[in-house]
Amino acid sequence: MAKWKMSVIGWIAFVLLVIGGLNWGLAVFDYNLVTALLGTGIVTKVVYGLVGLAAVYKLIIVLIRK
Protein backbone atom coordinates (compact mmCIF):
# COMPACT_ATOMS: atom_id res chain seq x y z
CA MET A 1 0.00 0.00 0.00
CA ALA A 2 1.39 3.39 -1.02
CA LYS A 3 1.79 6.06 1.62
CA TRP A 4 0.71 9.60 0.98
CA LYS A 5 3.72 11.88 1.06
CA MET A 6 2.86 15.50 0.53
CA SER A 7 4.56 18.69 1.48
CA VAL A 8 2.92 21.12 3.88
CA ILE A 9 1.88 23.25 0.89
CA GLY A 10 0.41 20.13 -0.72
CA TRP A 11 -1.69 19.39 2.36
CA ILE A 12 -2.87 23.01 2.60
CA ALA A 13 -3.87 22.90 -1.07
CA PHE A 14 -5.68 19.61 -0.49
CA VAL A 15 -7.67 21.03 2.43
CA LEU A 16 -8.54 24.17 0.45
CA LEU A 17 -9.74 22.05 -2.46
CA VAL A 18 -11.94 19.99 -0.14
CA ILE A 19 -13.43 23.20 1.26
CA GLY A 20 -14.01 24.49 -2.27
CA GLY A 21 -15.56 21.21 -3.36
CA LEU A 22 -17.91 21.13 -0.38
CA ASN A 23 -18.88 24.74 -1.02
CA TRP A 24 -19.72 23.97 -4.65
CA GLY A 25 -21.64 20.85 -3.64
CA LEU A 26 -23.71 22.81 -1.14
CA ALA A 27 -24.42 25.46 -3.79
CA VAL A 28 -26.99 23.02 -5.19
CA PHE A 29 -29.01 23.72 -2.04
CA ASP A 30 -28.42 27.51 -2.27
CA TYR A 31 -26.09 27.35 0.71
CA ASN A 32 -22.67 28.97 0.78
CA LEU A 33 -20.54 27.36 3.49
CA VAL A 34 -17.68 29.87 3.31
CA THR A 35 -19.98 32.86 3.59
CA ALA A 36 -21.93 31.20 6.40
CA LEU A 37 -18.72 30.66 8.38
CA LEU A 38 -16.81 33.85 7.55
CA GLY A 39 -19.40 36.41 6.46
CA THR A 40 -19.14 38.53 3.34
CA GLY A 41 -15.95 40.45 4.12
CA ILE A 42 -12.46 40.43 2.76
CA VAL A 43 -11.60 37.16 4.55
CA THR A 44 -14.13 35.33 2.40
CA LYS A 45 -12.58 36.76 -0.77
CA VAL A 46 -9.14 35.71 0.45
CA VAL A 47 -10.39 32.15 1.02
CA TYR A 48 -11.88 32.05 -2.49
CA GLY A 49 -8.58 33.30 -3.90
CA LEU A 50 -6.63 30.67 -1.96
CA VAL A 51 -8.96 27.92 -3.20
CA GLY A 52 -8.29 29.06 -6.76
CA LEU A 53 -4.54 29.14 -6.19
CA ALA A 54 -4.71 25.67 -4.63
CA ALA A 55 -6.43 24.35 -7.75
CA VAL A 56 -3.74 25.85 -10.00
CA TYR A 57 -0.99 24.48 -7.73
CA LYS A 58 -2.43 20.95 -7.76
CA LEU A 59 -2.97 21.08 -11.52
CA ILE A 60 0.65 22.07 -12.08
CA ILE A 61 1.89 19.33 -9.71
CA VAL A 62 -0.17 16.71 -11.54
CA LEU A 63 1.07 17.86 -14.96
CA ILE A 64 4.71 17.92 -13.82
CA ARG A 65 4.55 14.38 -12.44
CA LYS A 66 3.34 12.91 -15.76
C-alpha positions as CSV (number, residue, x, y, z in Angstrom):
1,M,0.0,0.0,0.0
2,A,1.4,3.4,-1.0
3,K,1.8,6.1,1.6
4,W,0.7,9.6,1.0
5,K,3.7,11.9,1.1
6,M,2.9,15.5,0.5
7,S,4.6,18.7,1.5
8,V,2.9,21.1,3.9
9,I,1.9,23.2,0.9
10,G,0.4,20.1,-0.7
11,W,-1.7,19.4,2.4
12,I,-2.9,23.0,2.6
13,A,-3.9,22.9,-1.1
14,F,-5.7,19.6,-0.5
15,V,-7.7,21.0,2.4
16,L,-8.5,24.2,0.5
17,L,-9.7,22.0,-2.5
18,V,-11.9,20.0,-0.1
19,I,-13.4,23.2,1.3
20,G,-14.0,24.5,-2.3
21,G,-15.6,21.2,-3.4
22,L,-17.9,21.1,-0.4
23,N,-18.9,24.7,-1.0
24,W,-19.7,24.0,-4.6
25,G,-21.6,20.8,-3.6
26,L,-23.7,22.8,-1.1
27,A,-24.4,25.5,-3.8
28,V,-27.0,23.0,-5.2
29,F,-29.0,23.7,-2.0
30,D,-28.4,27.5,-2.3
31,Y,-26.1,27.4,0.7
32,N,-22.7,29.0,0.8
33,L,-20.5,27.4,3.5
34,V,-17.7,29.9,3.3
35,T,-20.0,32.9,3.6
36,A,-21.9,31.2,6.4
37,L,-18.7,30.7,8.4
38,L,-16.8,33.8,7.6
39,G,-19.4,36.4,6.5
40,T,-19.1,38.5,3.3
41,G,-15.9,40.4,4.1
42,I,-12.5,40.4,2.8
43,V,-11.6,37.2,4.5
44,T,-14.1,35.3,2.4
45,K,-12.6,36.8,-0.8
46,V,-9.1,35.7,0.4
47,V,-10.4,32.1,1.0
48,Y,-11.9,32.0,-2.5
49,G,-8.6,33.3,-3.9
50,L,-6.6,30.7,-2.0
51,V,-9.0,27.9,-3.2
52,G,-8.3,29.1,-6.8
53,L,-4.5,29.1,-6.2
54,A,-4.7,25.7,-4.6
55,A,-6.4,24.4,-7.7
56,V,-3.7,25.9,-10.0
57,Y,-1.0,24.5,-7.7
58,K,-2.4,20.9,-7.8
59,L,-3.0,21.1,-11.5
60,I,0.7,22.1,-12.1
61,I,1.9,19.3,-9.7
62,V,-0.2,16.7,-11.5
63,L,1.1,17.9,-15.0
64,I,4.7,17.9,-13.8
65,R,4.5,14.4,-12.4
66,K,3.3,12.9,-15.8
